[in-house]
Amino acid sequence: MLGLFAILSTKKGKNYLVKGLVALVALALVFYIIRQIRKIWALSRAESNVTVVEEELTISPNQAQGIADTLETAMFESGTDSQSVIDTLQVLQTPSDFAYVVQTFGVRENCHSFGLFCDEGNLFDWFQQEFYGATGSFGMMGYAGGWYYQHKLEAELKRLGFELKD
């Protein structure tokens, strides 16, 4: 520790310290700008335009909320629990059940890497980001791990009468 103070007390050491602090501030500024741009982009998107036929519903409002929250938990931050997402979708019986969950989910914020890379979106946006990687995301391959789970997600969405659009 004394060696560090000795280095910092020299002119060269102070120069390194100043350069390091400037680089740190510049990096923080870049992350802030990226986050603000992503928030503006997210605000331009509306909630999903899905239709719920109440006569087809087999789930209650409380169940829809629970399923929406379970999906968020499975996909929140890095380390997506892909199988939990698939298992949760398998509980739904009708397209209206899924549409109701999508409406209940609404638009939520999803952050990765200690809150540095955040995005807001509806459930379809979350699926896109977690399973395929979002445009402009640092997780270009998605967080959910490979084509196997992408295929399973696509099959569940197709069973429920939906698909992810590019």
Secondary structure, DSSP 8 states (H G I E B T S, - for coil): -HHHHHHHTSHHHHHHHHHHHHHHHHHHHHHHHHHHHHHHHHHTS-S------GGG--S-HHHHHHHHHHHHHHHSSSS--HHHHHHHHHT--SHHHHHHHHHHH-SEEEEETTTTEEEEE-HHHHHHHHHH--TT-S-TT-SS-HHHHHHHHHHHHHHTT-----
